Amino acid sequence: MYQILFPEGQIECDRYQEAGNGVELYDEDGEFVAFVPFSNLHAIIDEEKASRDTSEPSVM
C-alpha cells in the first residue's frame, strides 16, 4: 500500500505507475483511482517499508 501526498491531501493506493507527466494510481483490484501530475506530487510513501524500517526515510 502506498500513500500519495499532494497539496490537497493524500490518497492511498495499492500500486502506481508513471504516466506522461504524473502518476496513475490503482486500487487492489487494478481499478484506476486517480491521476496526480508531478507538479502537484509531494511524496510517494511505501507503507510496508515505513512500518518495518525506521532507520531510513521511506519517501520515494
N, CA, C and O atoms as a printed pandas DataFrame, in Angstrom:
     atom_number atom_name residue_name chain_id  residue_number  x_coord  y_coord  z_coord
0              1         N          MET        A               1    0.838   -1.162    0.000
1              2        CA          MET        A               1    0.000    0.000    0.000
2              3         C          MET        A               1    0.893    1.238    0.000
3              4         O          MET        A               1    1.920    1.285    0.678
4              5         N          TYR        A               2    0.483    2.221   -0.764
5              6        CA          TYR        A               2    1.230    3.473   -0.863
6              7         C          TYR        A               2    0.353    4.639   -0.433
7              8         O          TYR        A               2   -0.863    4.621   -0.622
8              9         N          GLN        A               3    0.982    5.649    0.147
9             10        CA          GLN        A               3    0.319    6.918    0.410
10            11         C          GLN        A               3    0.896    7.925   -0.565
11            12         O          GLN        A               3    2.113    8.092   -0.650
12            13         N          ILE        A               4    0.026    8.590   -1.296
13            14        CA          ILE        A               4    0.430    9.605   -2.249
14            15         C          ILE        A               4    0.081   10.952   -1.638
15            16         O          ILE        A               4   -1.091   11.225   -1.380
16            17         N          LEU        A               5    1.078   11.798   -1.402
17            18        CA          LEU        A               5    0.863   13.096   -0.788
18            19         C          LEU        A               5    0.909   14.191   -1.844
19            20         O          LEU        A               5    1.801   14.220   -2.692
20            21         N          PHE        A               6   -0.066   15.088   -1.777
21            22        CA          PHE        A               6   -0.145   16.212   -2.704
22            23         C          PHE        A               6   -0.805   17.373   -1.969
23            24         O          PHE        A               6   -1.329   17.168   -0.875
24            25         N          PRO        A               7   -0.801   18.593   -2.530
25            26        CA          PRO        A               7   -1.281   19.769   -1.794
26            27         C          PRO        A               7   -2.696   19.648   -1.228
27            28         O          PRO        A               7   -2.964   20.177   -0.149
28            29         N          GLU        A               8   -3.591   18.978   -1.912
29            30        CA          GLU        A               8   -4.980   18.877   -1.473
30            31         C          GLU        A               8   -5.213   17.782   -0.440
31            32         O          GLU        A               8   -6.310   17.693    0.111
32            33         N          GLY        A               9   -4.225   16.954   -0.165
33            34        CA          GLY        A               9   -4.397   15.885    0.812
34            35         C          GLY        A               9   -3.554   14.672    0.488
35            36         O          GLY        A               9   -2.391   14.794    0.103
36            37         N          GLN        A              10   -4.150   13.492    0.647
37            38        CA          GLN        A              10   -3.444   12.243    0.360
38            39         C          GLN        A              10   -4.429   11.199   -0.137
39            40         O          GLN        A              10   -5.624   11.255    0.156
40            41         N          ILE        A              11   -3.901   10.244   -0.894
41            42        CA          ILE        A              11   -4.684    9.128   -1.412
42            43         C          ILE        A              11   -3.888    7.859   -1.135
43            44         O          ILE        A              11   -2.668    7.836   -1.300
44            45         N          GLU        A              12   -4.576    6.813   -0.717
45            46        CA          GLU        A              12   -3.938    5.507   -0.573
46            47         C          GLU        A              12   -4.247    4.687   -1.817
47            48         O          GLU        A              12   -5.356    4.734   -2.350
48            49         N          CYS        A              13   -3.247    3.934   -2.269
49            50        CA          CYS        A              13   -3.447    3.071   -3.431
50            51         C          CYS        A              13   -2.605    1.817   -3.260
51            52         O          CYS        A              13   -1.675    1.779   -2.454
52            53         N          ASP        A              14   -2.945    0.795   -4.031
53            54        CA          ASP        A              14   -2.226   -0.468   -3.968
54            55         C          ASP        A              14   -0.986   -0.442   -4.845
55            56         O          ASP        A              14    0.035   -1.045   -4.515
56            57         N          ARG        A              15   -1.087    0.264   -5.971
57            58        CA          ARG        A              15    0.072    0.405   -6.855
58            59         C          ARG        A              15   -0.048    1.695   -7.641
59            60         O          ARG        A              15   -1.121    2.291   -7.726
60            61         N          TYR        A              16    1.060    2.112   -8.210
61            62        CA          TYR        A              16    1.067    3.312   -9.041
62            63         C          TYR        A              16    1.949    3.063  -10.248
63            64         O          TYR        A              16    2.763    2.140  -10.272
64            65         N          GLN        A              17    1.766    3.911  -11.249
65            66        CA          GLN        A              17    2.536    3.777  -12.476
66            67         C          GLN        A              17    2.796    5.169  -13.027
67            68         O          GLN        A              17    1.884    5.990  -13.118
68            69         N          GLU        A              18    4.057    5.433  -13.398
69            70        CA          GLU        A              18    4.365    6.710  -14.040
70            71         C          GLU        A              18    3.697    6.741  -15.397
71            72         O          GLU        A              18    3.706    5.756  -16.135
72            73         N          ALA        A              19    3.111    7.898  -15.717
73            74        CA          ALA        A              19    2.408    8.045  -16.993
74            75         C          ALA        A              19    2.536    9.481  -17.475
75            76         O          ALA        A              19    1.921   10.390  -16.917
76            77         N          GLY        A              20    3.336    9.679  -18.513
77            78        CA          GLY        A              20    3.474   11.030  -19.059
78            79         C          GLY        A              20    4.051   11.990  -18.041
79            80         O          GLY        A              20    5.217   11.882  -17.664
80            81         N          ASN        A              21    3.225   12.936  -17.594
81            82        CA          ASN        A              21    3.711   13.965  -16.682
82            83         C          ASN        A              21    3.180   13.788  -15.251
83            84         O          ASN        A              21    2.998   14.770  -14.531
84            85         N          GLY        A              22    2.930   12.529  -14.840
85            86        CA          GLY        A              22    2.439   12.277  -13.490
86            87         C          GLY        A              22    2.392   10.794  -13.180
87            88         O          GLY        A              22    3.052    9.982  -13.827
88            89         N          VAL        A              23    1.595   10.458  -12.175
89            90        CA          VAL        A              23    1.427    9.064  -11.785
90            91         C          VAL        A              23   -0.055    8.691  -11.794
91            92         O          VAL        A              23   -0.912    9.469  -11.375
92            93         N          GLU        A              24   -0.332    7.484  -12.280
93            94        CA          GLU        A              24   -1.678    6.927  -12.233
94            95         C          GLU        A              24   -1.739    6.016  -11.020
95            96         O          GLU        A              24   -0.818    5.236  -10.777
96            97         N          LEU        A              25   -2.821    6.113  -10.258
97            98        CA          LEU        A              25   -2.987    5.334   -9.031
98            99         C          LEU        A              25   -4.063    4.289   -9.234
99           100         O          LEU        A              25   -5.085    4.553   -9.867
100          101         N          TYR        A              26   -3.829    3.080   -8.686
101          102        CA          TYR        A              26   -4.744    1.951   -8.859
102          103         C          TYR        A              26   -5.033    1.301   -7.505
103          104         O          TYR        A              26   -4.173    1.272   -6.625
104          105         N          ASP        A              27   -6.251    0.782   -7.349
105          106        CA          ASP        A              27   -6.609    0.083   -6.117
106          107         C          ASP        A              27   -6.198   -1.382   -6.204
107          108         O          ASP        A              27   -5.570   -1.798   -7.178
108          109         N          GLU        A              28   -6.552   -2.163   -5.185
109          110        CA          GLU        A              28   -6.128   -3.565   -5.120
110          111         C          GLU        A              28   -6.730   -4.428   -6.213
111          112         O          GLU        A              28   -6.204   -5.502   -6.507
112          113         N          ASP        A              29   -7.830   -3.980   -6.824
113          114        CA          ASP        A              29   -8.455   -4.722   -7.921
114          115         C          ASP        A              29   -7.930   -4.296   -9.288
115          116         O          ASP        A              29   -8.388   -4.793  -10.316
116          117         N          GLY        A              30   -6.966   -3.373   -9.297
117          118        CA          GLY        A              30   -6.414   -2.881  -10.548
118          119         C          GLY        A              30   -7.237   -1.781  -11.191
119          120         O          GLY        A              30   -6.982   -1.392  -12.330
120          121         N          GLU        A              31   -8.231   -1.275  -10.455
121          122        CA          GLU        A              31   -9.081   -0.205  -10.969
122          123         C          GLU        A              31   -8.376    1.137  -10.803
123          124         O          GLU        A              31   -7.749    1.396   -9.776
124          125         N          PHE        A              32   -8.483    1.987  -11.824
125          126        CA          PHE        A              32   -7.920    3.326  -11.796
126          127         C          PHE        A              32   -8.583    4.135  -10.688
127          128         O          PHE        A              32   -9.807    4.137  -10.563
128          129         N          VAL        A              33   -7.770    4.824   -9.882
129          130        CA          VAL        A              33   -8.287    5.641   -8.784
130          131         C          VAL        A              33   -8.142    7.130   -9.097
131          132         O          VAL        A              33   -9.095    7.895   -8.952
132          133         N          ALA        A              34   -6.937    7.539   -9.528
133          134        CA          ALA        A              34   -6.684    8.958   -9.757
134          135         C          ALA        A              34   -5.404    9.151  -10.554
135          136         O          ALA        A              34   -4.593    8.237  -10.699
136          137         N          PHE        A              35   -5.248   10.353  -11.061
137          138        CA          PHE        A              35   -4.018   10.779  -11.718
138          139         C          PHE        A              35   -3.511   11.991  -10.957
139          140         O          PHE        A              35   -4.269   12.927  -10.705
140          141         N          VAL        A              36   -2.219   11.981  -10.583
141          142        CA          VAL        A              36   -1.609   13.119   -9.894
142          143         C          VAL        A              36   -0.434   13.599  -10.735
143          144         O          VAL        A              36    0.524   12.853  -10.940
144          145         N          PRO        A              37   -0.494   14.843  -11.227
145          146        CA          PRO        A              37    0.631   15.386  -12.000
146          147         C          PRO        A              37    1.880   15.532  -11.118
147          148         O          PRO        A              37    1.775   15.796   -9.920
148          149         N          PHE        A              38    3.050   15.357  -11.721
149          150        CA          PHE        A              38    4.299   15.507  -10.971
150          151         C          PHE        A              38    4.387   16.878  -10.312
151          152         O          PHE        A              38    4.952   17.001   -9.225
152          153         N          SER        A              39    3.842   17.907  -10.947
153          154        CA          SER        A              39    3.912   19.261  -10.391
154          155         C          SER        A              39    3.162   19.381   -9.066
155          156         O          SER        A              39    3.449   20.285   -8.282
156          157         N          ASN        A              40    2.216   18.495   -8.804
157          158        CA          ASN        A              40    1.460   18.501   -7.547
158          159         C          ASN        A              40    1.872   17.390   -6.590
159          160         O          ASN        A              40    1.390   17.346   -5.458
160          161         N          LEU        A              41    2.738   16.511   -7.013
161          162        CA          LEU        A              41    3.134   15.361   -6.208
162          163         C          LEU        A              41    4.206   15.763   -5.202
163          164         O          LEU        A              41    5.274   16.246   -5.577
164          165         N          HIS        A              42    3.909   15.558   -3.917
165          166        CA          HIS        A              42    4.892   15.864   -2.873
166          167         C          HIS        A              42    5.708   14.638   -2.501
167          168         O          HIS        A              42    6.923   14.731   -2.324
168          169         N          ALA        A              43    5.043   13.474   -2.380
169          170        CA          ALA        A              43    5.761   12.272   -1.967
170          171         C          ALA        A              43    4.937   11.027   -2.250
171          172         O          ALA        A              43    3.707   11.068   -2.293
172          173         N          ILE        A              44    5.649    9.912   -2.443
173          174        CA          ILE        A              44    5.045    8.589   -2.500
174          175         C          ILE        A              44    5.676    7.799   -1.356
175          176         O          ILE        A              44    6.888    7.586   -1.331
176          177         N          ILE        A              45    4.845    7.370   -0.412
177          178        CA          ILE        A              45    5.342    6.665    0.767
178          179         C          ILE        A              45    4.929    5.198    0.676
179          180         O          ILE        A              45    3.747    4.880    0.541
180          181         N          ASP        A              46    5.906    4.324    0.750
181          182        CA          ASP        A              46    5.664    2.883    0.770
182          183         C          ASP        A              46    5.379    2.500    2.219
183          184         O          ASP        A              46    6.300    2.424    3.032
184          185         N          GLU        A              47    4.105    2.257    2.549
185          186        CA          GLU        A              47    3.718    1.979    3.931
186          187         C          GLU        A              47    4.359    0.714    4.477
187          188         O          GLU        A              47    4.677    0.657    5.665
188          189         N          GLU        A              48    4.558   -0.300    3.646
189          190        CA          GLU        A              48    5.181   -1.545    4.107
190          191         C          GLU        A              48    6.612   -1.288    4.553
191          192         O          GLU        A              48    7.024   -1.744    5.620
192          193         N          LYS        A              49    7.359   -0.571    3.753
193          194        CA          LYS        A              49    8.746   -0.272    4.106
194          195         C          LYS        A              49    8.807    0.635    5.326
195          196         O          LYS        A              49    9.659    0.451    6.196
196          197         N          ALA        A              50    7.922    1.601    5.396
197          198        CA          ALA        A              50    7.917    2.527    6.528
198          199         C          ALA        A              50    7.631    1.809    7.840
199          200         O          ALA        A              50    8.174    2.183    8.879
200          201         N          SER        A              51    6.786    0.785    7.806
201          202        CA          SER        A              51    6.425    0.085    9.036
202          203         C          SER        A              51    7.510   -0.868    9.524
203          204         O          SER        A              51    7.561   -1.165   10.718
204          205         N          ARG        A              52    8.367   -1.349    8.655
205          206        CA          ARG        A              52    9.384   -2.318    9.090
206          207         C          ARG        A              52   10.780   -1.724    9.231
207          208         O          ARG        A              52   11.641   -2.327    9.870
208          209         N          ASP        A              53   11.019   -0.557    8.647
209          210        CA          ASP        A              53   12.359    0.028    8.682
210          211         C          ASP        A              53   12.251    1.501    9.032
211          212         O          ASP        A              53   11.881    2.319    8.190
212          213         N          THR        A              54   12.572    1.836   10.263
213          214        CA          THR        A              54   12.507    3.230   10.690
214          215         C          THR        A              54   13.866    3.901   10.676
215          216         O          THR        A              54   13.969    5.072   11.040
216          217         N          SER        A              55   14.914    3.196   10.267
217          218        CA          SER        A              55   16.242    3.774   10.267
218          219         C          SER        A              55   16.520    4.644    9.048
219          220         O          SER        A              55   17.421    5.483    9.080
220          221         N          GLU        A              56   15.757    4.457    7.973
221          222        CA          GLU        A              56   15.950    5.239    6.760
222          223         C          GLU        A              56   14.613    5.829    6.341
223          224         O          GLU        A              56   13.567    5.219    6.563
224          225         N          PRO        A              57   14.640    7.025    5.731
225          226        CA          PRO        A              57   13.388    7.612    5.244
226          227         C          PRO        A              57   12.724    6.713    4.213
227          228         O          PRO        A              57   13.409    6.068    3.419
228          229         N          SER        A              58   11.399    6.665    4.217
229          230        CA          SER        A              58   10.680    5.814    3.287
230          231         C          SER        A              58   10.046    6.593    2.134
231          232         O          SER        A              58    9.317    6.020    1.323
232          233         N          VAL        A              59   10.319    7.884    2.061
233          234        CA          VAL        A              59    9.761    8.705    0.998
234          235         C          VAL        A              59   10.547    8.463   -0.272
235          236         O          VAL        A              59   11.777    8.507   -0.273
236          237         N          MET        A              60    9.829    8.209   -1.350
237          238        CA          MET        A              60   10.483    7.913   -2.629
238          239         C          MET        A              60   10.435    9.141   -3.509
239          240         O          MET        A              60   10.930    9.113   -4.636
